[in-house]
């Protein structure tokens, strides 16, 4: 099985590696591109690689960040400009006559209009009380940043909340991959249903 998934960074690599393993989904290679701004250039590299004619499935994963609609529009434009099959939405696959493989993309955190991988994981924490306290802690820092000049809120609130949660567990997990492996998140949550079906169909 020759299937390739392009993801933004190391956290996504760690997450999907363990997600695929726990869901018993095989045959998908994961490649880090180094940020969403490098997706197009990496796709160009993929299309020039030896063995591209043997590729069965090409998947791109990107954070929605401030707007899922904008992320979707950007991916569709990139795929179209490169002559790749363009799905109508994420969690769908499409083929065309130009390439033998099918293409699809997944925009995290899924059904929500905004967010990223960390938001998806925060919605599925197995230790709910620890998560709630972690969120309170980070939100209190945000409040203090509005009251004091010597306190600055985290630049990325979702990442800060997630890592506060991981730090509060009995055995601290320093990264997302290890946290997923240690079952710090409920991967059987319905939050992952669409993603699981999508990857099984790859």
N, C-alpha and C positions, 0 to 999 in steps of 0.2 A: 504494500500500500504506500503510495507516494503522495502525501498530503503535507502542506506547509501552512503554518500559522505565523503571521508577523504580528508582534506585540510591541508596545512602546518601550518598556524598560525591564529592569531586573525583577521588580516586584511582580510584574505580570508573568514573566517567565516562571518564577517560583510558584505562583498561584496555579497557572494552567498545568504545569508539570504534575503537581499533586492532585489537582482536580481531575485530570484525565486518568491518573492512576487509580484514584478512589472510585471513579465511575466505570473503570474497566474499558476505557475507550483507547484503542491502540491505533498506531499507524500515522499519527500526526506529529510532525517535527515542529518545534517552536524556535523562532528566531527573534532576537531583540534587535530593534532598529535604532534605538537611541532617542526616542521622542517622536511625537506625531508629526513634527515638521520634516522628518526624514522618511516618512512612509513612501512618498512618491519616488524619491531617489532609490530607495531599497527595492521597490517594485520594478524599476528599470533594470536594476542589477539582476533580479530574479529572472526577468524575461530574456536576459542575455546568457544565462548560465547553461552549461552543458546538461543535457538530460531534461530540459524543460518540456520536451515533447512527451515525457513519461509522467509529468505531473498530473495528478487526478483532481486535486482540490487546492485552491488558494484562499486562505482566510486572512482577513485583516481585522485586528481588534484595536479599538481606540476609545478613549474616555470621551464622554459627552461634554465634560467641563461645564461651561455656562449654558450650553444649548445643544440638545440632542439633534434638533432639526438642522442646526448649522454644521454639526459634525457629519450628519448624514449627507447633506448637500455637498460638503467638501469631499467626502469619500467617493460619492457618485461622480463628481466632476473629474477626480483623479483617475478613476477606473475608465471613464469615457475617453479622456484625453490619451490614455495609453492603449486604447482599443480593446480593453478587457470587458468581459461580460459585466453588466451593471444591474445588480438586484434592485427591486423597487424599494426595499426597506432592509433593515438589519434582520438577522436571524432567518434570512432567505438565501437560496442559491440560484445562480443563473448561469447558463451557458450561451455561447454564440458560435458562429461558424468559423471564426478566426482562430480560436484556440481550442485545444482538445479538453482542457480542464474547466471545471466549474468554479465560480467565484462567489464569496459571501463575506459579509462583515458583521461584527458584533460591536455595538456601542454600549459601553458600561456607564451606569450601573444596571442597564436593562430597561425596564418599562418607565423608569423615572426620566423626566425631561432634562435634569441636570445631575452632575456628579461624576464619580470616577470609581475605580476599583475599590478604594477604601470605603466608600459609601455602601457599596454592595455588601462588603464584608461586615460592616457595622450593623447592617440589617439582619444579620444571621449569626450573631455571637451566641455561643453556648452558655456563657456566664453573664446573664442579663443584668444582675445586680452590679457586678464589676463594671460592665459597660456603662450603666447609668451613672455611676459615681465618676467614671473616667470622663464622661461627657460634661458633667457638672464642673469638674476641675478645669477643663479647658475653657469652658464657657465663662467661668469665673475670671480666668486670666484675660479673656476678651473684655469683660466688664472693667477690670482694673486698667486695661490699656486705654479705656475711654476716660478714666479718672486721673491717671497719673502719667507724667511724661517719661518716667523711667521704666515703665512696663510696656512691652510691645507684644501684641497678640501674634500667635503663630501665623506664618504666611499661608499655610495650607491647613485649614481647620480640620478637614476630614482625616488627613494623615496624622495630625496631632492627636485627635480623639482615638484613632485606631491604635496608635502606639502607646497611648496612655492606658488603654484597655489591656494590651499585651503586657505592659509593664506591671499591671496589677494582678496578673495571674500567679498562681502558686509557683509555677516554673516559667520564668520570663522567656518569651520567644523573640529573638532579635530581628526576625524578618518574617515576611508573609508566608513564604514557602514552608518554613519550619512550623509556623502557626497552623497552617492548613493541615500539614502532616500530623500534628498533634491534636487534631480535632477541636481546635479553638472556635471553629465555625460549623454551623449545621448545614452541610452541603445537600441535605435532603429537604431543605426548606423550599417552598414553592417559588422562592426568588430565583432559583437556579433551574427551574423546569424548562424554560424556553432555551436556555443555553445548552442544557443536557441534550435535548432533542436535536438542536442545531448541530452539535458536534457528533452525535450518533449518525446523523444523516450525511455527514461529510464524506 
